[in-house]
Amino acid sequence: MKYIDDLKWRYATKQFDTTRRVLPRDMLKIKEAIQLAASSYGLQLYKVLRIEDKALRKKLRAASYDQSQVTDASHFFVFCRYAKVETGHIDEYLTLKATKHAVPFQDFKEYGDQMKTSIIENMGADKQDIWTAKQVYIALSNALSACAILKIDAAPMEGFDPEAYDEILGLAEKGLKATVILGIGYRSAKDDSQFSPKVRKSLETLFETI
C-alpha cells in the first residue's frame, strides 16, 4: 500500500520552510479529510480554527513554549472541542440529517432523545469533556493522514497552554476549548529530525491475539 509508505515518510516536523506555502487545492483536500473524519453519532462536536493573523500567531507562539512551528508553518490550526454539549447541537445535527435523507425531522426524534439522555443527562460534565476531546483527535488523525498522502509536512502539538489559547482567541465566548494544535507546511532542510529513524514498537509487541 502506498499509504503505508506515506505514513513512514511523515514525521512530527520541528522546523518549517517559511518560504513555502500549501496550495489552496491541497488545503481544500486536507479540510475535506477533517470534515469526513469519523465522529460519535456523527455529531462533530468541535470546530477547527485556521489562524492566519501573524500578530495573533506570535501571541500563540508565546503560549506554546516558543515553539517555532506556530509562526513558521504555512498554515496553523487550533482544534477546539465544544465546552458543553447542548440539546441545540444535537437538534442541529438531526436537522441536517433529516435534510440529507429527505425525511421529516420528527422521524429522528426518538434517536435524538436517546442521544440527549446518553450525552447530556447521563455523561456528566467531566466525562463529556473527555469524550468531546477524543472526537477532536480522530479529526486530527485524518488531517495527518491527508498531509502524508499529499507529501505535506505536519506538526501536531500538545505542548501549549490551553487556558492561554482560550483567552487569546476568545474561545469561552464561542463555547469552545482549545484541544490540540497543528502546523502544516513543508520541512526545512535544516530540520535534522527528518533524518532520524522512525521508532515504533514491532508488530509482534504491539499486537496480541487472544
Phi and psi in degrees as GROMACS dihedral restraints (atoms count N, CA, C in turn):
[ dihedral_restraints ]
;  ai    aj    ak    al  type     phi  dphi    fc
    3     4     5     6     1   -61.7    20    10
    4     5     6     7     1   -32.4    20    10
    6     7     8     9     1   -57.9    20    10
    7     8     9    10     1   -39.7    20    10
    9    10    11    12     1   -64.8    20    10
   10    11    12    13     1   -41.3    20    10
   12    13    14    15     1   -62.5    20    10
   13    14    15    16     1   -37.9    20    10
   15    16    17    18     1   -63.9    20    10
   16    17    18    19     1   -40.9    20    10
   18    19    20    21     1   -67.6    20    10
   19    20    21    22     1   -34.6    20    10
   21    22    23    24     1   -69.2    20    10
   22    23    24    25     1   -28.4    20    10
   24    25    26    27     1   -72.7    20    10
   25    26    27    28     1   -36.7    20    10
   27    28    29    30     1   -73.3    20    10
   28    29    30    31     1   154.2    20    10
   30    31    32    33     1  -155.1    20    10
   31    32    33    34     1   165.0    20    10
   33    34    35    36     1   -75.8    20    10
   34    35    36    37     1   101.5    20    10
   36    37    38    39     1   -65.8    20    10
   37    38    39    40     1   131.2    20    10
   39    40    41    42     1   -98.5    20    10
   40    41    42    43     1   -31.3    20    10
   42    43    44    45     1  -132.4    20    10
   43    44    45    46     1   128.8    20    10
   45    46    47    48     1  -102.0    20    10
   46    47    48    49     1   152.2    20    10
   48    49    50    51     1   -80.9    20    10
   49    50    51    52     1   110.2    20    10
   51    52    53    54     1   -73.1    20    10
   52    53    54    55     1    -8.3    20    10
   54    55    56    57     1   -90.8    20    10
   55    56    57    58     1    -8.9    20    10
   57    58    59    60     1  -110.9    20    10
   58    59    60    61     1   139.8    20    10
   60    61    62    63     1  -120.1    20    10
   61    62    63    64     1   144.9    20    10
   63    64    65    66     1   -72.6    20    10
   64    65    66    67     1   132.4    20    10
   66    67    68    69     1   -68.6    20    10
   67    68    69    70     1   148.0    20    10
   69    70    71    72     1   -55.0    20    10
   70    71    72    73     1   -38.6    20    10
   72    73    74    75     1   -66.2    20    10
   73    74    75    76     1   -35.3    20    10
   75    76    77    78     1   -74.0    20    10
   76    77    78    79     1   -37.4    20    10
   78    79    80    81     1   -60.2    20    10
   79    80    81    82     1   -39.4    20    10
   81    82    83    84     1   -62.5    20    10
   82    83    84    85     1   -41.1    20    10
   84    85    86    87     1   -64.2    20    10
   85    86    87    88     1   -39.6    20    10
   87    88    89    90     1   -66.0    20    10
   88    89    90    91     1   -42.3    20    10
   90    91    92    93     1   -64.3    20    10
   91    92    93    94     1   -38.7    20    10
   93    94    95    96     1   -66.7    20    10
   94    95    96    97     1   -36.5    20    10
   96    97    98    99     1   -63.3    20    10
   97    98    99   100     1   -40.3    20    10
   99   100   101   102     1   -64.8    20    10
  100   101   102   103     1   -43.7    20    10
  102   103   104   105     1   -58.6    20    10
  103   104   105   106     1   -36.1    20    10
  105   106   107   108     1   -90.7    20    10
  106   107   108   109     1     7.3    20    10
  108   109   110   111     1   -62.1    20    10
  109   110   111   112     1   146.9    20    10
  111   112   113   114     1   -61.9    20    10
  112   113   114   115     1   143.2    20    10
  114   115   116   117     1  -148.9    20    10
  115   116   117   118     1   135.7    20    10
  117   118   119   120     1   -56.0    20    10
  118   119   120   121     1   128.2    20    10
  120   121   122   123     1    63.2    20    10
  121   122   123   124     1    -2.9    20    10
  123   124   125   126     1    79.2    20    10
  124   125   126   127     1    13.9    20    10
  126   127   128   129     1   -74.6    20    10
  127   128   129   130     1   -29.4    20    10
  129   130   131   132     1    51.3    20    10
  130   131   132   133     1    63.1    20    10
  132   133   134   135     1   -83.9    20    10
  133   134   135   136     1    56.7    20    10
  135   136   137   138     1  -158.0    20    10
  136   137   138   139     1   167.6    20    10
  138   139   140   141     1  -139.6    20    10
  139   140   141   142     1   145.1    20    10
  141   142   143   144     1  -112.4    20    10
  142   143   144   145     1   119.5    20    10
  144   145   146   147     1   -97.1    20    10
  145   146   147   148     1   128.0    20    10
  147   148   149   150     1   -99.1    20    10
  148   149   150   151     1   114.4    20    10
  150   151   152   153     1   -95.4    20    10
  151   152   153   154     1   110.4    20    10
  153   154   155   156     1  -101.2    20    10
  154   155   156   157     1   -31.4    20    10
  156   157   158   159     1   -61.2    20    10
  157   158   159   160     1   119.6    20    10
  159   160   161   162     1   -66.6    20    10
  160   161   162   163     1   -39.5    20    10
  162   163   164   165     1   -64.4    20    10
  163   164   165   166     1   -39.1    20    10
  165   166   167   168     1   -66.6    20    10
  166   167   168   169     1   -39.7    20    10
  168   169   170   171     1   -65.0    20    10
  169   170   171   172     1   -32.5    20    10
  171   172   173   174     1   -65.4    20    10
  172   173   174   175     1   -40.6    20    10
  174   175   176   177     1   -64.7    20    10
  175   176   177   178     1   -40.3    20    10
  177   178   179   180     1   -69.2    20    10
  178   179   180   181     1   -34.2    20    10
  180   181   182   183     1   -61.5    20    10
  181   182   183   184     1   -40.3    20    10
  183   184   185   186     1   -63.2    20    10
  184   185   186   187     1   -28.8    20    10
  186   187   188   189     1   -91.0    20    10
  187   188   189   190     1     9.7    20    10
  189   190   191   192     1  -125.5    20    10
  190   191   192   193     1    34.7    20    10
  192   193   194   195     1    56.1    20    10
  193   194   195   196     1    34.5    20    10
  195   196   197   198     1    57.7    20    10
  196   197   198   199     1    34.1    20    10
  198   199   200   201     1   -77.0    20    10
  199   200   201   202     1   126.3    20    10
  201   202   203   204     1   -66.7    20    10
  202   203   204   205     1   -22.6    20    10
  204   205   206   207     1   -58.9    20    10
  205   206   207   208     1   -29.6    20    10
  207   208   209   210     1   -61.7    20    10
  208   209   210   211     1   -40.5    20    10
  210   211   212   213     1   -98.4    20    10
  211   212   213   214     1   -25.6    20    10
  213   214   215   216     1   -92.4    20    10
  214   215   216   217     1   -18.2    20    10
  216   217   218   219     1   -66.2    20    10
  217   218   219   220     1   150.7    20    10
  219   220   221   222     1   -57.9    20    10
  220   221   222   223     1   -45.2    20    10
  222   223   224   225     1  -135.3    20    10
  223   224   225   226     1   147.2    20    10
  225   226   227   228     1  -132.7    20    10
  226   227   228   229     1   128.1    20    10
  228   229   230   231     1  -119.2    20    10
  229   230   231   232     1   143.8    20    10
  231   232   233   234     1  -116.4    20    10
  232   233   234   235     1   114.2    20    10
  234   235   236   237     1   -86.0    20    10
  235   236   237   238     1   122.3    20    10
  237   238   239   240     1  -120.2    20    10
  238   239   240   241     1   138.1    20    10
  240   241   242   243     1   -94.9    20    10
  241   242   243   244     1   158.7    20    10
  243   244   245   246     1   -69.4    20    10
  244   245   246   247     1   136.1    20    10
  246   247   248   249     1   -66.3    20    10
  247   248   249   250     1   -32.3    20    10
  249   250   251   252     1  -152.8    20    10
  250   251   252   253     1   133.8    20    10
  252   253   254   255     1   -82.8    20    10
  253   254   255   256     1   124.1    20    10
  255   256   257   258     1  -108.7    20    10
  256   257   258   259     1   159.8    20    10
  258   259   260   261     1   -59.7    20    10
  259   260   261   262     1   -31.5    20    10
  261   262   263   264     1   -63.6    20    10
  262   263   264   265     1   -31.9    20    10
  264   265   266   267     1   -64.0    20    10
  265   266   267   268     1   -41.2    20    10
  267   268   269   270     1   -70.3    20    10
  268   269   270   271     1   -42.2    20    10
  270   271   272   273     1   -64.1    20    10
  271   272   273   274     1   -36.8    20    10
  273   274   275   276     1   -61.8    20    10
  274   275   276   277     1   -44.4    20    10
  276   277   278   279     1   -64.0    20    10
  277   278   279   280     1   -43.6    20    10
  279   280   281   282     1   -68.1    20    10
  280   281   282   283     1   -32.0    20    10
  282   283   284   285     1   -63.7    20    10
  283   284   285   286     1   -44.4    20    10
  285   286   287   288     1   -64.5    20    10
  286   287   288   289     1   -41.5    20    10
  288   289   290   291     1   -62.6    20    10
  289   290   291   292     1   -42.8    20    10
  291   292   293   294     1   -63.4    20    10
  292   293   294   295     1   -38.9    20    10
  294   295   296   297     1   -65.5    20    10
  295   296   297   298     1   -45.4    20    10
  297   298   299   300     1   -65.0    20    10
  298   299   300   301     1   -36.0    20    10
  300   301   302   303     1   -88.1    20    10
  301   302   303   304     1    -6.0    20    10
  303   304   305   306     1    56.8    20    10
  304   305   306   307     1    47.5    20    10
  306   307   308   309     1  -132.6    20    10
  307   308   309   310     1   161.8    20    10
  309   310   311   312     1   -65.5    20    10
  310   311   312   313     1   146.3    20    10
  312   313   314   315     1   -55.4    20    10
  313   314   315   316     1   -35.9    20    10
  315   316   317   318     1   -59.3    20    10
  316   317   318   319     1   -25.1    20    10
  318   319   320   321     1   -62.8    20    10
  319   320   321   322     1   -22.0    20    10
  321   322   323   324     1  -106.0    20    10
  322   323   324   325     1    10.5    20    10
  324   325   326   327     1   -60.4    20    10
  325   326   327   328     1   -46.3    20    10
  327   328   329   330     1   -63.7    20    10
  328   329   330   331     1   -42.5    20    10
  330   331   332   333     1   -61.9    20    10
  331   332   333   334     1   -42.9    20    10
  333   334   335   336     1   -63.1    20    10
  334   335   336   337     1   -41.5    20    10
  336   337   338   339     1   -62.8    20    10
  337   338   339   340     1   -38.2    20    10
  339   340   341   342     1   -63.4    20    10
  340   341   342   343     1   -42.8    20    10
  342   343   344   345     1   -63.6    20    10
  343   344   345   346     1   -44.6    20    10
  345   346   347   348     1   -62.7    20    10
  346   347   348   349     1   -39.2    20    10
  348   349   350   351     1   -66.3    20    10
  349   350   351   352     1   -45.9    20    10
  351   352   353   354     1   -67.3    20    10
  352   353   354   355     1   -45.4    20    10
  354   355   356   357     1   -87.8    20    10
  355   356   357   358     1   -47.1    20    10
  357   358   359   360     1   -88.8    20    10
  358   359   360   361     1   -43.5    20    10
  360   361   362   363     1   -85.4    20    10
  361   362   363   364     1   -41.7    20    10
  363   364   365   366     1   -95.8    20    10
  364   365   366   367     1   -24.1    20    10
  366   367   368   369     1   -76.9    20    10
  367   368   369   370     1   -36.8    20    10
  369   370   371   372     1    82.0    20    10
  370   371   372   373     1   154.4    20    10
  372   373   374   375     1   -61.3    20    10
  373   374   375   376     1   -44.9    20    10
  375   376   377   378     1   -66.0    20    10
  376   377   378   379     1   -47.0    20    10
  378   379   380   381     1   -65.8    20    10
  379   380   381   382     1   -37.6    20    10
  381   382   383   384     1   -62.6    20    10
  382   383   384   385     1   -40.4    20    10
  384   385   386   387     1   -64.2    20    10
  385   386   387   388     1   -42.3    20    10
  387   388   389   390     1   -65.3    20    10
  388   389   390   391     1   -42.3    20    10
  390   391   392   393     1   -64.0    20    10
  391   392   393   394     1   -44.9    20    10
  393   394   395   396     1   -67.9    20    10
  394   395   396   397     1   -33.8    20    10
  396   397   398   399     1   -63.0    20    10
  397   398   399   400     1   -38.4    20    10
  399   400   401   402     1   -62.1    20    10
  400   401   402   403     1   -36.2    20    10
  402   403   404   405     1   -63.9    20    10
  403   404   405   406     1   -37.2    20    10
  405   406   407   408     1   -60.9    20    10
  406   407   408   409     1   -40.4    20    10
  408   409   410   411     1   -69.1    20    10
  409   410   411   412     1   -28.1    20    10
  411   412   413   414     1   -65.6    20    10
  412   413   414   415     1   -42.5    20    10
  414   415   416   417     1   -64.2    20    10
  415   416   417   418     1   -40.4    20    10
  417   418   419   420     1   -59.8    20    10
  418   419   420   421     1   -42.1    20    10
  420   421   422   423     1   -59.8    20    10
  421   422   423   424     1   -40.9    20    10
  423   424   425   426     1   -61.7    20    10
  424   425   426   427     1   -40.2    20    10
  426   427   428   429     1   -63.0    20    10
  427   428   429   430     1   -42.9    20    10
  429   430   431   432     1   -64.6    20    10
  430   431   432   433     1   -40.8    20    10
  432   433   434   435     1   -65.5    20    10
  433   434   435   436     1   -42.7    20    10
  435   436   437   438     1   -62.6    20    10
  436   437   438   439     1   -42.4    20    10
  438   439   440   441     1   -61.0    20    10
  439   440   441   442     1   -43.2    20    10
  441   442   443   444     1   -62.0    20    10
  442   443   444   445     1   -42.8    20    10
  444   445   446   447     1   -63.8    20    10
  445   446   447   448     1   -37.4    20    10
  447   448   449   450     1   -83.7    20    10
  448   449   450   451     1    -1.2    20    10
  450   451   452   453     1    57.8    20    10
  451   452   453   454     1    45.2    20    10
  453   454   455   456     1  -114.0    20    10
  454   455   456   457     1   133.9    20    10
  456   457   458   459     1   -81.5    20    10
  457   458   459   460     1   154.6    20    10
  459   460   461   462     1  -145.1    20    10
  460   461   462   463     1   149.9    20    10
  462   463   464   465     1  -132.2    20    10
  463   464   465   466     1    92.0    20    10
  465   466   467   468     1   -74.3    20    10
  466   467   468   469     1   136.6    20    10
  468   469   470   471     1  -139.3    20    10
  469   470   471   472     1   131.7    20    10
  471   472   473   474     1  -108.1    20    10
  472   473   474   475     1    -5.8    20    10
  474   475   476   477     1   -80.6    20    10
  475   476   477   478     1    73.9    20    10
  477   478   479   480     1  -154.8    20    10
  478   479   480   481     1   166.7    20    10
  480   481   482   483     1   -94.6    20    10
  481   482   483   484     1   101.9    20    10
  483   484   485   486     1   -58.9    20    10
  484   485   486   487     1   -39.7    20    10
  486   487   488   489     1   -64.4    20    10
  487   488   489   490     1   -39.7    20    10
  489   490   491   492     1   -64.8    20    10
  490   491   492   493     1   -41.5    20    10
  492   493   494   495     1   -59.8    20    10
  493   494   495   496     1   -44.9    20    10
  495   496   497   498     1   -58.4    20    10
  496   497   498   499     1   -40.0    20    10
  498   499   500   501     1   -72.3    20    10
  499   500   501   502     1   -47.3    20    10
  501   502   503   504     1   -60.6    20    10
  502   503   504   505     1   -40.1    20    10
  504   505   506   507     1   -93.5    20    10
  505   506   507   508     1    -0.8    20    10
  507   508   509   510     1    61.6    20    10
  508   509   510   511     1    39.8    20    10
  510   511   512   513     1   -73.1    20    10
  511   512   513   514     1   -29.9    20    10
  513   514   515   516     1   -58.8    20    10
  514   515   516   517     1   -39.9    20    10
  516   517   518   519     1   -66.7    20    10
  517   518   519   520     1   -22.0    20    10
  519   520   521   522     1   -96.4    20    10
  520   521   522   523     1     0.7    20    10
  522   523   524   525     1    71.4    20    10
  523   524   525   526     1    31.5    20    10
  525   526   527   528     1  -124.9    20    10
  526   527   528   529     1   161.3    20    10
  528   529   530   531     1  -135.3    20    10
  529   530   531   532     1   131.1    20    10
  531   532   533   534     1   -65.1    20    10
  532   533   534   535     1   133.0    20    10
  534   535   536   537     1  -118.6    20    10
  535   536   537   538     1   -48.6    20    10
  537   538   539   540     1  -154.4    20    10
  538   539   540   541     1   153.0    20    10
  540   541   542   543     1  -122.1    20    10
  541   542   543   544     1   156.6    20    10
  543   544   545   546     1  -145.6    20    10
  544   545   546   547     1   122.7    20    10
  546   547   548   549     1  -102.7    20    10
  547   548   549   550     1   138.1    20    10
  549   550   551   552     1  -131.3    20    10
  550   551   552   553     1   151.2    20    10
  552   553   554   555     1   167.4    20    10
  553   554   555   556     1  -136.1    20    10
  555   556   557   558     1  -133.9    20    10
  556   557   558   559     1   135.6    20    10
  558   559   560   561     1   -60.9    20    10
  559   560   561   562     1   144.6    20    10
  561   562   563   564     1   -79.5    20    10
  562   563   564   565     1   145.8    20    10
  564   565   566   567     1   -63.0    20    10
  565   566   567   568     1   -19.3    20    10
  567   568   569   570     1   -86.6    20    10
  568   569   570   571     1    -4.0    20    10
  570   571   572   573     1   -80.8    20    10
  571   572   573   574     1   100.3    20    10
  573   574   575   576     1   -67.0    20    10
  574   575   576   577     1   -18.6    20    10
  576   577   578   579     1   -61.4    20    10
  577   578   579   580     1   -26.8    20    10
  579   580   581   582     1   -66.6    20    10
  580   581   582   583     1   -18.9    20    10
  582   583   584   585     1   -96.1    20    10
  583   584   585   586     1    -3.9    20    10
  585   586   587   588     1   -77.9    20    10
  586   587   588   589     1   137.8    20    10
  588   589   590   591     1   -61.0    20    10
  589   590   591   592     1   142.5    20    10
  591   592   593   594     1   -72.7    20    10
  592   593   594   595     1   129.2    20    10
  594   595   596   597     1  -106.0    20    10
  595   596   597   598     1   113.8    20    10
  597   598   599   600     1  -141.6    20    10
  598   599   600   601     1   151.9    20    10
  600   601   602   603     1   -62.9    20    10
  601   602   603   604     1   152.3    20    10
  603   604   605   606     1   -69.0    20    10
  604   605   606   607     1   159.1    20    10
  606   607   608   609     1   -60.3    20    10
  607   608   609   610     1   -35.9    20    10
  609   610   611   612     1   -66.5    20    10
  610   611   612   613     1   -34.5    20    10
  612   613   614   615     1   -79.3    20    10
  613   614   615   616     1   -38.9    20    10
  615   616   617   618     1   -73.4    20    10
  616   617   618   619     1   -35.5    20    10
  618   619   620   621     1  -108.2    20    10
  619   620   621   622     1   144.6    20    10
  621   622   623   624     1  -138.7    20    10
  622   623   624   625     1   131.2    20    10
  624   625   626   627     1   -96.2    20    10
  625   626   627   628     1   128.1    20    10
